Amino acid sequence: MKFESLDLRNPARRDFMCCGALLFAGLLGAPGTANALNFKDGWTNPCEGDRAWTPAERDLIEAALAGIDPTQIIDMHAHLLGTGDSGSGCHVHESLYSIWQPIEYLRRKQILSGACVAEPRGEIDRQYVAHLSRIWGDFPVGAKTSLFAFDHAYDDRGEKDIAKSTFHVPNAYAREVARANPARFEWVASVHPYREDAIEAIDAAWRDGAIALKWLPSAMNIDWRDTRLLPVFDHLAKTRMPLISHFGAEKAVKGAHRDEFLNPLYARIPLERGVRVIVAHCASLGRAPDIESTSKKSVACFDLFARLMNHRAYDERLMADTSAIFFVNREPRIWQQIFANNAWHARLLHGSDHPLPGVWPLYDLSALVEANVLEVELAPTLRSIRRKNAVLFDLVLKRSLRWGATQFGTSVFEARRAIRVIERKPV
């Protein structure tokens, strides 16, 4: 399927582009102004997956995959989304359909474009999964993606809060989608810890094959200091089920608007109880108070994350995924430090944040060339790969970047090591 491109010679469309750029600044948290985003390469995903690979594209893909064991490749950060039009049980908040809430409305449009999904009634769930199957068919045999379920927000009393749930993807749906294509899909459960049945639901998901548990505390209203979380942490530590959680500023899913729960230093609480924690996006966006200092001054979330990564006691339990770290709304110093800290690389796990690699203004290859991390001659081929498969592009790009003499080794992409477990049974 193709999406219409914007003709900037048309004044009305120019005005729409300017408006959209400003909305993107709020939507994605770009540093500075909306001009930091990249509209030079287009506005929407062209979705050209039906076109054959060129020799140059094949050569670059093969070079990127060289040395990586395909059976160990897993994308540790990918979203399963839907509207429930297939009976999946998914739902999307009504605000994403309201033209009176333009940021939310644009958010829905761009996410669907990133996933190559049009909007005929009764087709969105099916299209989303069909596109996932297609793009992963371009990867070598054995490579997989993890698909995130997403629980509702809950209020402080432990009651489901539909009004503050931006979207919902049931565990049962994620499980069934993964079971329908086990050669390509794993699934990640999402269970709110305030639920009365939290441990039972986590254990059921574990027995049903979930490889990890996913939280987005600001959207779901999860206070790390709440004592209701302690038995959940102890259960995760016993099973060795990893907890994937967002830390740092969140721009894509507002939900309960509890941004104070995204301070990376709160990760110490589950880490100290023996939980294996995967920090999404390396906490690479936003600022938070340094709650471990007397001044409580505001500090870049990434710097607080770096403090945890450099704490040797967490070497066996603290990991992070690489999703979004090369988006245009990340400061160059973030990826410079990630490259420079070679000691971290064994604990970095490849993640794409699908469908965001298909949200066109989020990458600027020209800026990466100017920053001397990408060879200029690779940029045109990378652009053409992205037009056909944005998730494969994300992996090939990360394998093609280097800072000085350092680049990501094969271990970053052989991320299945993060989900190895002792036994898969209730405890």
Order of alpha helices (4+ residues) and beta strands (2+ residues): alpha-alpha-beta-beta-alpha-alpha-beta-beta-alpha-beta-alpha-beta-alpha-alpha-beta-alpha-beta-beta-beta-alpha-beta-alpha-beta-alpha-alpha-alpha-alpha
